[in-house]
Amino acid sequence: MKDSYNIKTFNKISEKGLSLFSNNRYIFDTDCISPDIILLRSEKLHDYKFSKNLLAIGRAGAGTNNIPVAMLTKLGIPVFNSPGANANAVKELVLAGILISARNIIQAHNYVKALGGNEDQVNKSVESSKKDFVGFELPGKTLGVLGLGAIGVEVANMALNLGMKVIGFDPMMTVDRAWQLSSGVGQAKDLNELFSLSDIISLHVPSNEQTKGMVNKDLLSKMKSDSIVLNFSRQEVVDKKSMIDSINSSLISKYVTDFPSPDYISNQNIICLPHLGASTIEAEENCAIMVCNNIIDFIENGNIHFSVNLPEAKLSRKNNERIVITNANVPNMVGQISTCLAKGSINIADLINISKDDVAVTIIDIDGKLNQSLIKNISSISGILSVRLLPPLS
């Protein structure tokens, strides 16, 4: 374990998170060319040249499509994020999006701002024109939630409390999220049913190959003509041309998105916000605190929590040296590591091996001390991606 670690930050990270790093061990250097730790929000790292010193990357937010996760996985470097830390902020903005679209608030506001004349003339104009902005109330309307992760569950539960009917669809929903979801939320059997039954659709899915362009003309054509779609997840999940065509041909009524595009801005029935989903003081603090705490736990204990590319792995610390290994998820890997330790007369005090897809994490507490020769032997095993040695707790 090193005496100190260099941290490079991109974007503005909340001080409440950064202050968790002890001053005598962690050094912040925005100009560092070979950092041990990288912290960021929206900075794109696909063209960034990573140094051999890099141990971990922390994204103070949920999405990691700005980070070359697959490449870092091959290097055994964990990419941490903070799912759920911004859930309340996004949930509140979804509610705002529902209300401004259901009650035609943007159009009404723009109308009033364009009025001229004295007070009597303005009042007369308002009274004669307010019928043009009649909207609808939420109780009894059906909200369809696509994606029931941390944010989707919050949105679904909120809508129920507003008197709405709620149905959801998420074939990848976790047991933990299912426990958090109200029993009043119905389950759609597929996307077609979700879109056909909903007055309002709220999207909460990640951006990946499976979700890219998921919301297309075919799905939108299943909706009612006065329906609304809200996208506070990722721009790529909505096919842009399909959405514009559906709005222009009145297949749906409005689209509210947190991801502006030049193709959207001039359309009066598309409401664009400047990526405000997690832009609250509280969300920025929560995201930073979560990701910084998890990076510290990884650096000092080897534990992995909320990494997008490595499995959850936690082994309680005792006063032993600890080896933290990232390896390919292939047969006999633990056996080869154990044999290597046995040849060096090193006894294993405790061990866990957890896998996720093609990669695994092996954490081993040992009796005695490991020398550099043994570390080199373990590192040379085919399929080993990274090896770190942590000293006993002081």
C-alpha positions as CSV (number, residue, x, y, z in Angstrom):
1,M,0.0,0.0,0.0
2,K,1.3,3.4,-0.9
3,D,2.0,6.2,1.6
4,S,0.0,8.7,-0.4
5,Y,-2.4,8.7,-3.4
6,N,-2.8,11.4,-6.1
7,I,-6.4,12.3,-7.0
8,K,-7.3,14.1,-10.2
9,T,-10.7,15.7,-10.4
10,F,-12.6,16.6,-13.5
11,N,-15.7,18.8,-13.2
12,K,-16.8,20.3,-9.9
13,I,-17.1,17.6,-7.1
14,S,-18.9,18.6,-3.9
15,E,-16.5,19.4,-1.1
16,K,-18.6,17.3,1.2
17,G,-17.3,14.3,-0.7
18,L,-13.7,15.5,-1.2
19,S,-13.3,16.3,2.5
20,L,-13.7,12.6,3.3
21,F,-10.1,12.0,2.0
22,S,-7.6,12.5,4.8
23,N,-5.1,15.2,4.0
24,N,-2.0,13.2,5.0
25,R,-2.8,10.3,2.6
26,Y,-4.6,11.8,-0.4
27,I,-3.3,14.6,-2.5
28,F,-5.5,16.5,-4.9
29,D,-3.8,17.6,-8.1
30,T,-5.9,18.7,-11.1
31,D,-2.8,18.8,-13.3
32,C,-1.6,15.3,-12.3
33,I,-0.7,13.2,-15.4
34,S,-0.5,9.9,-13.5
35,P,-3.2,9.9,-10.9
36,D,-4.0,6.9,-8.6
37,I,-7.7,8.0,-8.5
38,I,-9.9,9.9,-10.9
39,L,-13.1,11.7,-9.8
40,L,-15.5,13.1,-12.3
41,R,-19.1,13.9,-13.3
42,S,-19.7,14.4,-17.0
43,E,-16.1,14.7,-18.4
44,K,-15.6,12.3,-21.3
45,L,-12.7,9.9,-20.8
46,H,-12.8,7.8,-23.9
47,D,-9.8,9.6,-25.4
48,Y,-8.0,10.0,-22.1
49,K,-4.6,8.3,-21.6
50,F,-4.7,6.4,-18.4
51,S,-1.5,5.9,-16.4
52,K,-0.2,2.6,-15.0
53,N,-0.7,4.1,-11.5
54,L,-4.5,4.3,-11.8
55,L,-6.4,2.2,-9.2
56,A,-10.0,3.5,-9.4
57,I,-12.4,5.9,-11.1
58,G,-15.3,7.4,-9.3
59,R,-18.3,9.0,-11.1
60,A,-20.3,11.3,-8.9
61,G,-23.6,10.3,-10.6
62,A,-25.2,7.2,-12.0
63,G,-24.4,7.1,-15.8
64,T,-21.0,5.9,-16.9
65,N,-21.3,6.2,-20.7
66,N,-18.7,8.9,-20.6
67,I,-16.1,6.4,-19.3
68,P,-14.5,3.5,-21.3
69,V,-15.7,0.9,-18.8
70,A,-14.9,-2.2,-20.9
71,M,-11.3,-1.1,-21.4
72,L,-10.9,-0.4,-17.7
73,T,-12.4,-3.8,-16.8
74,K,-9.7,-5.5,-18.8
75,L,-7.1,-3.6,-16.7
76,G,-8.8,-4.7,-13.5
77,I,-9.7,-1.1,-12.6
78,P,-13.0,-0.6,-10.8
79,V,-15.4,2.2,-12.0
80,F,-17.5,3.4,-9.1
81,N,-20.7,5.3,-9.4
82,S,-23.5,6.6,-7.1
83,P,-26.8,5.0,-8.2
84,G,-29.8,6.3,-6.2
85,A,-27.9,9.2,-4.6
86,N,-29.7,11.6,-7.0
87,A,-33.0,9.7,-7.1
88,N,-35.0,12.3,-5.1
89,A,-33.7,15.1,-7.3
90,V,-34.7,13.4,-10.5
91,K,-38.0,12.3,-9.1
92,E,-38.9,15.9,-8.2
93,L,-38.0,17.0,-11.7
94,V,-40.1,14.3,-13.2
95,L,-43.0,15.6,-11.2
96,A,-42.3,19.1,-12.5
97,G,-42.2,17.7,-16.0
98,I,-45.6,16.0,-15.6
99,L,-47.2,19.1,-14.2
100,I,-45.8,21.6,-16.8
101,S,-46.9,19.3,-19.6
102,A,-50.3,18.3,-18.2
103,R,-51.2,21.9,-17.5
104,N,-49.6,23.5,-20.5
105,I,-47.6,25.8,-18.2
106,I,-44.7,26.6,-20.6
107,Q,-47.1,27.6,-23.4
108,A,-49.2,29.6,-21.0
109,H,-46.1,31.4,-19.6
110,N,-44.8,32.2,-23.1
111,Y,-48.3,33.6,-24.0
112,V,-48.4,35.9,-21.0
113,K,-44.8,37.1,-21.5
114,A,-45.8,38.2,-25.0
115,L,-48.8,40.3,-23.9
116,G,-48.8,44.0,-24.3
117,G,-51.1,46.8,-23.2
118,N,-52.3,48.2,-19.8
119,E,-53.7,46.1,-17.0
120,D,-57.3,46.1,-18.2
121,Q,-56.2,45.0,-21.7
122,V,-54.0,42.2,-20.2
123,N,-56.8,41.0,-18.0
124,K,-59.2,40.9,-20.9
125,S,-56.7,39.0,-23.1
126,V,-56.0,36.5,-20.3
127,E,-59.7,35.8,-19.7
128,S,-60.4,35.3,-23.3
129,S,-57.4,33.1,-24.0
130,K,-57.0,30.9,-20.9
131,K,-59.3,28.3,-22.6
132,D,-56.4,27.6,-25.0
133,F,-54.3,26.2,-22.2
134,V,-56.8,23.9,-20.5
135,G,-55.0,20.8,-19.2
136,F,-55.8,17.8,-17.1
137,E,-55.5,16.6,-13.5
138,L,-53.4,13.6,-12.5
139,P,-55.7,11.5,-10.3
140,G,-57.0,8.6,-12.3
141,K,-54.5,9.0,-15.1
142,T,-52.1,6.1,-15.8
143,L,-48.3,6.6,-15.5
144,G,-46.1,4.0,-17.1
145,V,-42.6,3.7,-15.7
146,L,-40.0,2.1,-17.9
147,G,-37.1,1.0,-15.7
148,L,-37.6,0.3,-12.0
149,G,-34.2,1.1,-10.5
150,A,-33.6,3.6,-7.8
151,I,-35.2,6.5,-9.6
152,G,-38.0,4.6,-11.4
153,V,-39.2,3.2,-8.0
154,E,-39.3,6.6,-6.5
155,V,-41.2,8.0,-9.4
156,A,-43.7,5.1,-9.3
157,N,-44.4,5.4,-5.6
158,M,-44.7,9.2,-5.9
159,A,-47.3,8.9,-8.6
160,L,-49.4,6.5,-6.6
161,N,-49.4,9.1,-3.8
162,L,-50.8,11.6,-6.2
163,G,-53.7,9.4,-7.0
164,M,-52.4,8.1,-10.3
165,K,-52.6,4.5,-11.6
166,V,-49.1,3.2,-12.1
167,I,-47.8,0.3,-14.1
168,G,-44.1,-0.5,-14.6
169,F,-41.9,-2.7,-16.8
170,D,-38.4,-3.8,-16.0
171,P,-37.3,-7.4,-16.7
172,M,-34.0,-6.7,-14.9
173,M,-35.5,-5.4,-11.6
174,T,-33.6,-6.4,-8.5
175,V,-35.0,-8.0,-5.4
176,D,-34.0,-4.9,-3.3
177,R,-35.9,-2.6,-5.6
178,A,-38.9,-4.9,-5.6
179,W,-39.1,-4.5,-1.8
180,Q,-39.0,-0.7,-2.1
181,L,-41.8,-0.6,-4.8
182,S,-45.3,-0.1,-3.6
183,S,-47.6,-3.1,-4.0
184,G,-50.0,-0.7,-5.7
185,V,-47.8,-0.6,-8.8
186,G,-49.0,-2.9,-11.6
187,Q,-46.8,-4.9,-13.9
188,A,-46.9,-4.6,-17.7
189,K,-46.2,-7.8,-19.5
190,D,-44.2,-6.1,-22.2
191,L,-43.3,-2.7,-23.7
192,N,-46.3,-2.7,-26.0
193,E,-48.7,-3.1,-23.1
194,L,-46.9,-0.4,-21.1
195,F,-47.1,2.2,-23.9
196,S,-50.7,1.3,-24.9
197,L,-52.1,1.6,-21.4
198,S,-50.3,4.7,-20.3
199,D,-51.4,8.3,-20.4
200,I,-47.8,9.4,-19.4
201,I,-44.6,7.4,-19.9
202,S,-41.5,8.2,-17.7
203,L,-38.2,6.7,-18.9
204,H,-35.6,5.5,-16.4
205,V,-33.3,3.1,-18.2
206,P,-29.5,3.2,-18.7
207,S,-27.9,3.8,-22.1
208,N,-26.6,0.6,-23.6
209,E,-26.8,-1.4,-26.8
210,Q,-30.1,-2.9,-25.7
211,T,-31.8,0.4,-24.9
212,K,-30.4,2.6,-27.7
213,G,-33.4,3.8,-29.8
214,M,-35.7,1.7,-27.7
215,V,-38.5,4.3,-27.8
216,N,-39.3,4.3,-31.5
217,K,-42.2,5.0,-33.9
218,D,-43.7,1.6,-33.4
219,L,-43.9,2.0,-29.6
220,L,-45.1,5.6,-29.8
221,S,-47.8,4.6,-32.2
222,K,-49.3,2.4,-29.4
223,M,-50.0,5.5,-27.3
224,K,-53.0,7.7,-27.0
225,S,-52.9,10.9,-29.1
226,D,-53.0,13.1,-25.9
227,S,-50.3,11.2,-24.1
228,I,-47.0,12.5,-22.8
229,V,-43.5,11.0,-22.8
230,L,-40.8,12.2,-20.3
231,N,-37.1,11.3,-20.6
232,F,-34.9,11.9,-17.6
233,S,-32.7,8.9,-18.2
234,R,-30.5,9.1,-21.3
235,Q,-30.9,10.9,-24.7
236,E,-30.0,7.7,-26.6
237,V,-33.0,5.7,-25.5
238,V,-35.3,7.7,-27.6
239,D,-35.1,7.6,-31.4
240,K,-35.0,11.3,-32.3
241,K,-36.7,11.1,-35.7
242,S,-39.4,8.9,-34.4
243,M,-40.2,11.3,-31.6
244,I,-40.3,14.3,-33.8
245,D,-42.5,12.6,-36.4
246,S,-44.8,11.3,-33.6
247,I,-45.2,14.8,-32.2
248,N,-45.7,16.4,-35.6
249,S,-48.3,13.8,-36.7
250,S,-50.1,14.0,-33.3
251,L,-49.4,10.4,-32.4
252,I,-48.6,11.8,-29.0
253,S,-49.1,15.2,-27.4
254,K,-45.8,16.3,-25.8
255,Y,-42.3,15.2,-25.1
256,V,-40.4,16.5,-22.1
257,T,-36.7,15.8,-22.1
258,D,-33.6,16.7,-20.0
259,F,-31.5,16.4,-23.1
260,P,-31.8,19.3,-25.6
261,S,-31.2,18.9,-29.3
262,P,-31.2,21.5,-32.1
263,D,-33.9,19.3,-33.7
264,Y,-36.1,19.7,-30.6
265,I,-35.7,23.3,-29.6
266,S,-38.0,24.9,-32.2
267,N,-40.9,22.4,-31.6
268,Q,-43.5,24.0,-29.2
269,N,-44.7,20.5,-28.1
270,I,-41.2,19.4,-27.1
271,I,-40.0,20.8,-23.8
272,C,-36.3,20.8,-23.3
273,L,-34.5,21.2,-20.0
274,P,-30.7,21.7,-19.7
275,H,-29.8,18.4,-18.1
276,L,-31.2,19.5,-14.6
277,G,-32.0,16.0,-13.3
278,A,-29.3,15.8,-10.7
279,S,-28.7,19.5,-10.5
280,T,-29.5,20.1,-6.8
281,I,-27.1,20.9,-4.0
282,E,-28.3,17.9,-2.1
283,A,-27.9,15.4,-5.1
284,E,-24.4,16.7,-5.8
285,E,-23.4,16.2,-2.2
286,N,-25.0,12.8,-1.9
287,C,-23.4,11.5,-5.1
288,A,-19.9,12.8,-4.0
289,I,-20.2,11.4,-0.5
290,M,-21.3,8.0,-1.8
291,V,-18.6,7.6,-4.5
292,C,-15.8,9.0,-2.3
293,N,-16.7,6.7,0.6
294,N,-16.6,3.6,-1.7
295,I,-13.3,4.6,-3.2
296,I,-11.7,5.0,0.2
297,D,-13.0,1.6,1.3
298,F,-11.5,0.1,-1.9
299,I,-8.2,1.8,-1.6
300,E,-7.7,1.0,2.1
301,N,-9.6,-2.3,2.4
302,G,-10.0,-3.7,-1.1
303,N,-13.8,-3.8,-0.7
304,I,-16.0,-3.1,-3.7
305,H,-19.4,-1.5,-3.4
306,F,-21.3,0.1,-6.3
307,S,-18.9,-0.6,-9.1
308,V,-20.4,-0.9,-12.5
309,N,-17.8,-3.3,-13.8
310,L,-16.7,-5.4,-10.8
311,P,-18.8,-7.5,-8.4
312,E,-19.8,-6.5,-5.0
313,A,-17.1,-7.8,-2.7
314,K,-16.6,-7.2,1.0
315,L,-14.4,-9.0,3.5
316,S,-14.2,-7.8,7.1
317,R,-10.8,-6.6,8.1
318,K,-8.7,-8.3,10.7
319,N,-5.1,-7.5,11.6
320,N,-3.7,-9.4,8.5
321,E,-2.0,-8.5,5.3
322,R,-4.5,-8.5,2.5
323,I,-4.2,-9.3,-1.2
324,V,-6.7,-7.8,-3.5
325,I,-6.8,-9.4,-6.9
326,T,-8.9,-8.8,-10.0
327,N,-8.9,-11.7,-12.4
328,A,-10.6,-13.3,-15.4
329,N,-13.6,-15.4,-14.4
330,V,-12.1,-18.7,-15.5
331,P,-11.8,-22.1,-13.8
332,N,-9.0,-22.9,-11.3
333,M,-8.0,-19.3,-10.8
334,V,-8.4,-19.5,-7.0
335,G,-6.5,-22.8,-7.0
336,Q,-3.5,-21.3,-8.9
337,I,-3.4,-18.4,-6.5
338,S,-3.6,-20.7,-3.5
339,T,-0.8,-22.9,-4.9
340,C,1.4,-19.9,-5.4
341,L,0.9,-18.8,-1.7
342,A,1.4,-22.4,-0.5
343,K,4.8,-22.6,-2.3
344,G,5.8,-19.5,-0.4
345,S,4.7,-21.0,2.9
346,I,1.9,-18.4,3.2
347,N,-1.3,-19.5,5.0
348,I,-4.7,-18.2,4.0
349,A,-6.6,-16.8,7.0
350,D,-9.7,-15.8,5.0
351,L,-10.8,-15.6,1.4
352,I,-13.6,-14.6,-0.9
353,N,-14.0,-14.9,-4.6
354,I,-16.9,-13.1,-6.3
355,S,-17.5,-13.1,-10.0
356,K,-19.5,-10.8,-12.3
357,D,-19.8,-11.7,-16.0
358,D,-16.2,-12.3,-17.3
359,V,-14.4,-10.8,-14.3
360,A,-13.9,-11.8,-10.7
361,V,-12.5,-10.3,-7.5
362,T,-10.5,-12.3,-5.0
363,I,-9.7,-10.9,-1.6
364,I,-7.3,-12.9,0.6
365,D,-6.2,-12.3,4.2
366,I,-3.0,-14.1,4.9
367,D,-0.9,-15.0,8.0
368,G,2.6,-13.6,7.7
369,K,4.1,-11.3,5.2
370,L,4.1,-11.5,1.4
371,N,7.3,-10.6,-0.4
372,Q,7.6,-9.0,-3.8
373,S,8.7,-12.3,-5.4
374,L,5.4,-13.9,-4.4
375,I,3.4,-10.9,-5.7
376,K,5.3,-11.1,-9.0
377,N,4.5,-14.9,-9.2
378,I,0.8,-14.2,-8.6
379,S,0.7,-11.4,-11.1
380,S,2.3,-13.6,-13.8
381,I,-0.6,-16.1,-13.6
382,S,-2.6,-16.1,-16.9
383,G,-5.8,-14.2,-16.3
384,I,-4.7,-12.0,-13.5
385,L,-5.6,-8.4,-14.2
386,S,-4.4,-6.6,-11.1
387,V,-2.8,-7.4,-7.7
388,R,-2.6,-5.1,-4.7
389,L,-1.1,-5.8,-1.3
390,L,-2.6,-4.0,1.7
391,P,-0.8,-3.9,5.1
392,P,-2.4,-5.0,8.4
393,L,-4.7,-2.5,10.1
394,S,-2.6,-0.2,12.2
